[in-house]
Amino acid sequence: MECRAGAPYTETADLRVEAVSNCLITGGAGLIGRALARELSARGWRVTVLDDLSGHGHWPELPADVERVERDVRDVSALRAVCTRVRPRLLFHLAAVVGVRRVLRDPKGVHAGSLAGVEACLSALEQACPHDTRLVFASSSEVYADQPGLLDESSALRTQCEGRWAYAAAKLEGERRVLQANPLARVVRFFNVVGPGQSSEAGMVLPRFVERARAGLPLELYGDGSAQRCYAHVDEVARVLAELAAHPRWQEPVLNVGGKASASARALAQCVLRHSGSPSVLMPLDPERLLGGQFAEVRQRTPDLGCLQRMGIALPVLDLDAIVLDMLARHPRVEAQACASPA
């Protein structure tokens, strides 16, 4: 298939970025932001990260040469001031509310806050950045409608916009706005990025399994645990993003970014138990009873990464065992009573 996503864009000339350039990452204290900052810094970029630390972001894992700005991305004047000073050639907009629980608690607030962040970035891009600054907007596999098989960039998109799907709706609207506003803007749709330091408090499944296995607590599954996902290690995702950042002809407006570690939730839990040696057991739970009637499970979500591969970008290669082993080796330890439960 031809790699197109149905959104307006303009063919561009050579957009190669010099080895040493300035980059600004919003949400740069989060899981992907921290890994991306480390990767770009190691490649010679001058990196500034902006994060209000209101979610699950934290500074300690950032390299010493990465500048840290503690501000809300929705603060337009603050973002413009940072862009005026930094003059970024690349602006990664990763800031977002994550976790199904937070979406269910305040779907309208999540939607409005997400779009406010997009508008702030577009304003800063237009008024405070060099004319050739590229905006990369972090979207999500949640934007795809439920459908069997591999999901490529032209697969059907979600039409439900309320409740559980407020996050997806905000991402879809964000995609539309950035692609229409700037011909250099690009969108990446992440598929289940995981890695050491990911927060379990938002309900993220792998850190929750690892923490509970270490504590000898039951590994709680939604329903029968058969929902299938494809996991990508955050360090490999950061490497992909860094290669895209310097790609001379990134013309596709939307790209899937994900990994190869496909597994059901039950298989993931069993993998954690096998490698940890934990005596924990699996415990099925009723997600609707825990999270309310608005909860909806997606049975399968697997990316087609053909477009990324045809650009010459090496795809993530870590399998499920390697990802779980790295989580067990490097994920921070928490007290047993602090282990997050989906309840």
KALIN-V537163 format. One record per residue. N is the residue number from 0. RES is the residue in three letters. SS is DSSP state (alpha for helix, beta for strand, coil for the rest). BURIAL is 1 if it has 16 or more other C-alpha atoms within 10 Angstrom, else 0. D_CENTER is the distance of its C-alpha to the mean C-alpha in Angstrom with 1 decimal. Layout:
N&RES&SS&BURIAL&D_CENTER  N&RES&SS&BURIAL&D_CENTER
This chain:
0&MET&coil&0&25.4  1&GLU&coil&0&24.9  2&CYS&coil&1&21.3  3&ARG&coil&1&21.3  4&ALA&coil&0&19.2  5&GLY&coil&0&21.9  6&ALA&coil&0&20.9  7&PRO&coil&0&23.4  8&TYR&coil&1&23.0  9&THR&coil&0&25.4  10&GLU&coil&0&26.2  11&THR&coil&0&26.0  12&ALA&coil&0&28.1  13&ASP&coil&0&27.1  14&LEU&coil&1&24.2  15&ARG&coil&0&24.3  16&VAL&coil&0&23.3  17&GLU&coil&0&25.7  18&ALA&coil&0&24.9  19&VAL&coil&0&25.0  20&SER&coil&1&23.2  21&ASN&beta&1&21.5  22&CYS&beta&1&17.8  23&LEU&beta&1&16.3  24&ILE&beta&1&12.7  25&THR&beta&1&12.1  26&GLY&coil&1&10.2  27&GLY&coil&1&11.3  28&ALA&coil&1&12.4  29&GLY&coil&1&9.1  30&LEU&alpha&1&8.0  31&ILE&alpha&1&6.2  32&GLY&alpha&1&8.7  33&ARG&alpha&1&11.5  34&ALA&alpha&1&11.2  35&LEU&alpha&1&11.1  36&ALA&alpha&1&13.9  37&ARG&alpha&1&15.9  38&GLU&alpha&1&15.6  39&LEU&alpha&1&16.7  40&SER&alpha&1&19.3  41&ALA&alpha&0&20.7  42&ARG&coil&0&21.1  43&GLY&coil&0&23.1  44&TRP&coil&1&21.0  45&ARG&beta&1&21.8  46&VAL&beta&1&18.6  47&THR&beta&1&18.4  48&VAL&beta&1&15.6  49&LEU&beta&1&15.9  50&ASP&coil&1&14.8  51&ASP&coil&1&17.1  52&LEU&coil&1&16.2  53&SER&coil&0&16.7  54&GLY&coil&1&13.8  55&HIS&coil&1&13.1  56&GLY&coil&1&12.8  57&HIS&coil&1&15.8  58&TRP&coil&1&17.6  59&PRO&coil&0&19.6  60&GLU&coil&0&17.4  61&LEU&coil&1&17.4  62&PRO&coil&1&20.2  63&ALA&coil&0&23.4  64&ASP&coil&0&23.4  65&VAL&coil&1&20.2  66&GLU&beta&0&21.2  67&ARG&beta&1&19.8  68&VAL&beta&1&20.2  69&GLU&coil&0&19.9  70&ARG&coil&1&19.8  71&ASP&coil&1&18.1  72&VAL&coil&1&16.4  73&ARG&coil&1&18.5  74&ASP&coil&0&21.6  75&VAL&alpha&1&22.6  76&SER&alpha&0&25.5  77&ALA&alpha&1&23.7  78&LEU&alpha&1&21.0  79&ARG&alpha&1&23.8  80&ALA&alpha&0&25.7  81&VAL&alpha&1&23.0  82&CYS&alpha&1&22.6  83&THR&alpha&1&26.4  84&ARG&alpha&0&26.7  85&VAL&alpha&1&24.0  86&ARG&coil&1&24.5  87&PRO&coil&1&21.1  88&ARG&coil&1&21.2  89&LEU&beta&1&17.4  90&LEU&beta&1&15.2  91&PHE&beta&1&11.4  92&HIS&beta&1&10.4  93&LEU&coil&1&7.1  94&ALA&coil&1&9.2  95&ALA&coil&1&8.7  96&VAL&coil&1&10.4  97&VAL&coil&1&8.7  98&GLY&coil&0&11.0  99&VAL&alpha&1&13.6  100&ARG&alpha&1&16.4  101&ARG&alpha&1&15.6  102&VAL&alpha&1&15.3  103&LEU&alpha&1&18.6  104&ARG&alpha&0&20.2  105&ASP&coil&0&19.8  106&PRO&alpha&1&18.5  107&LYS&alpha&1&20.4  108&GLY&alpha&0&19.3  109&VAL&alpha&1&15.5  110&HIS&alpha&1&16.3  111&ALA&alpha&0&18.6  112&GLY&alpha&1&16.6  113&SER&alpha&1&13.6  114&LEU&alpha&1&16.2  115&ALA&alpha&1&18.1  116&GLY&alpha&1&15.3  117&VAL&alpha&1&15.3  118&GLU&alpha&1&19.0  119&ALA&alpha&1&19.3  120&CYS&alpha&1&17.3  121&LEU&alpha&1&19.6  122&SER&alpha&1&22.6  123&ALA&alpha&1&21.9  124&LEU&alpha&1&21.3  125&GLU&alpha&0&24.7  126&GLN&alpha&0&26.7  127&ALA&alpha&1&25.7  128&CYS&coil&1&24.1  129&PRO&coil&0&26.0  130&HIS&coil&0&26.6  131&ASP&coil&0&24.6  132&THR&coil&1&21.4  133&ARG&beta&1&18.4  134&LEU&beta&1&15.6  135&VAL&beta&1&12.2  136&PHE&beta&1&10.2  137&ALA&beta&1&6.5  138&SER&beta&1&7.2  139&SER&beta&1&6.7  140&SER&alpha&1&9.3  141&GLU&alpha&1&10.8  142&VAL&alpha&1&12.6  143&TYR&beta&1&14.8  144&ALA&coil&1&18.1  145&ASP&coil&1&19.3  146&GLN&coil&0&21.1  147&PRO&coil&0&22.2  148&GLY&coil&0&21.6  149&LEU&beta&0&19.0  150&LEU&beta&1&16.8  151&ASP&coil&1&17.3  152&GLU&coil&1&16.4  153&SER&coil&0&19.6  154&SER&coil&1&19.3  155&ALA&coil&0&20.3  156&LEU&beta&1&17.9  157&ARG&coil&0&18.0  158&THR&coil&0&21.0  159&GLN&coil&0&20.8  160&CYS&coil&1&19.6  161&GLU&coil&0&20.8  162&GLY&alpha&1&20.3  163&ARG&alpha&1&17.6  164&TRP&alpha&1&16.2  165&ALA&alpha&1&16.1  166&TYR&alpha&1&12.3  167&ALA&alpha&1&12.4  168&ALA&alpha&1&15.5  169&ALA&alpha&1&14.1  170&LYS&alpha&1&11.3  171&LEU&alpha&1&14.3  172&GLU&alpha&1&16.5  173&GLY&alpha&1&14.3  174&GLU&alpha&1&14.2  175&ARG&alpha&0&17.9  176&ARG&alpha&1&18.7  177&VAL&alpha&1&17.1  178&LEU&alpha&1&18.6  179&GLN&alpha&0&21.9  180&ALA&alpha&0&22.1  181&ASN&coil&1&21.8  182&PRO&coil&1&22.6  183&LEU&coil&1&20.6  184&ALA&coil&1&17.3  185&ARG&beta&1&14.7  186&VAL&beta&1&11.6  187&VAL&beta&1&8.9  188&ARG&beta&1&7.8  189&PHE&beta&1&5.2  190&PHE&coil&1&7.4  191&ASN&coil&1&7.4  192&VAL&beta&1&6.1  193&VAL&beta&1&8.9  194&GLY&coil&1&11.3  195&PRO&coil&1&14.1  196&GLY&coil&1&13.7  197&GLN&coil&1&11.0  198&SER&coil&1&12.7  199&SER&coil&1&14.8  200&GLU&coil&1&16.0  201&ALA&coil&1&13.4  202&GLY&coil&1&14.5  203&MET&coil&1&11.9  204&VAL&alpha&1&14.2  205&LEU&alpha&1&14.5  206&PRO&alpha&1&15.2  207&ARG&alpha&1&17.4  208&PHE&alpha&1&19.3  209&VAL&alpha&1&19.8  210&GLU&alpha&1&21.0  211&ARG&alpha&1&23.3  212&ALA&alpha&1&24.7  213&ARG&alpha&1&25.6  214&ALA&coil&1&27.4  215&GLY&coil&1&29.2  216&LEU&coil&1&27.8  217&PRO&coil&1&27.2  218&LEU&beta&1&23.9  219&GLU&beta&1&23.3  220&LEU&beta&1&22.3  221&TYR&beta&1&21.8  222&GLY&coil&1&24.8  223&ASP&coil&0&25.9  224&GLY&coil&1&22.5  225&SER&coil&0&22.7  226&ALA&coil&1&19.4  227&GLN&beta&1&17.9  228&ARG&beta&1&14.4  229&CYS&beta&1&13.3  230&TYR&beta&1&11.5  231&ALA&beta&1&10.3  232&HIS&beta&1&11.0  233&VAL&alpha&1&8.9  234&ASP&alpha&1&12.1  235&GLU&alpha&1&12.5  236&VAL&alpha&1&9.2  237&ALA&alpha&1&10.3  238&ARG&alpha&1&13.6  239&VAL&alpha&1&12.7  240&LEU&alpha&1&11.3  241&ALA&alpha&1&14.4  242&GLU&alpha&1&16.6  243&LEU&alpha&1&15.4  244&ALA&alpha&1&16.1  245&ALA&coil&1&19.6  246&HIS&coil&1&20.2  247&PRO&coil&0&23.5  248&ARG&coil&0&23.1  249&TRP&coil&1&19.6  250&GLN&coil&1&21.1  251&GLU&coil&1&18.8  252&PRO&coil&1&17.2  253&VAL&beta&1&14.4  254&LEU&beta&1&12.9  255&ASN&beta&1&11.2  256&VAL&beta&1&9.2  257&GLY&coil&1&9.7  258&GLY&coil&1&12.4  259&LYS&coil&1&15.9  260&ALA&beta&1&16.1  261&SER&beta&1&17.2  262&ALA&beta&1&18.6  263&SER&beta&1&19.6  264&ALA&alpha&1&18.9  265&ARG&alpha&1&22.5  266&ALA&alpha&1&22.4  267&LEU&alpha&1&19.4  268&ALA&alpha&1&21.5  269&GLN&alpha&1&24.6  270&CYS&alpha&1&23.0  271&VAL&alpha&1&22.2  272&LEU&alpha&1&25.8  273&ARG&alpha&0&27.3  274&HIS&alpha&0&25.8  275&SER&alpha&1&26.2  276&GLY&coil&0&29.7  277&SER&coil&1&29.0  278&PRO&coil&0&31.7  279&SER&coil&1&29.1  280&VAL&coil&0&29.5  281&LEU&beta&1&27.2  282&MET&beta&0&27.6  283&PRO&beta&0&26.8  284&LEU&beta&1&26.1  285&ASP&coil&0&26.5  286&PRO&alpha&1&23.1  287&GLU&alpha&0&25.1  288&ARG&alpha&0&27.4  289&LEU&alpha&0&24.7  290&LEU&alpha&1&22.4  291&GLY&coil&0&25.0  292&GLY&coil&0&25.9  293&GLN&coil&0&22.8  294&PHE&coil&1&20.7  295&ALA&coil&0&20.1  296&GLU&coil&0&18.8  297&VAL&coil&0&17.5  298&ARG&coil&0&19.7  299&GLN&beta&1&17.9  300&ARG&beta&1&14.7  301&THR&beta&1&15.0  302&PRO&beta&1&14.0  303&ASP&coil&1&16.8  304&LEU&coil&1&15.8  305&GLY&alpha&1&19.3  306&CYS&alpha&1&18.5  307&LEU&alpha&1&16.4  308&GLN&alpha&0&19.3  309&ARG&alpha&0&21.9  310&MET&coil&0&20.7  311&GLY&coil&0&21.7  312&ILE&coil&1&18.3  313&ALA&coil&0&18.6  314&LEU&coil&1&16.3  315&PRO&coil&1&14.8  316&VAL&coil&0&17.8  317&LEU&coil&1&17.4  318&ASP&coil&1&18.7  319&LEU&alpha&1&18.3  320&ASP&alpha&0&21.2  321&ALA&alpha&0&19.9  322&ILE&alpha&1&16.5  323&VAL&alpha&1&18.4  324&LEU&alpha&0&21.1  325&ASP&alpha&0&18.8  326&MET&alpha&1&17.3  327&LEU&alpha&1&20.9  328&ALA&alpha&0&22.0  329&ARG&alpha&0&19.6  330&HIS&coil&1&17.9  331&PRO&coil&0&19.8  332&ARG&coil&0&22.7  333&VAL&coil&0&23.3  334&GLU&coil&0&26.5  335&ALA&alpha&0&27.2  336&GLN&alpha&0&27.7  337&ALA&alpha&0&24.2  338&CYS&coil&1&22.5  339&ALA&coil&1&20.4  340&SER&coil&1&21.7  341&PRO&coil&1&20.3  342&ALA&coil&0&23.6
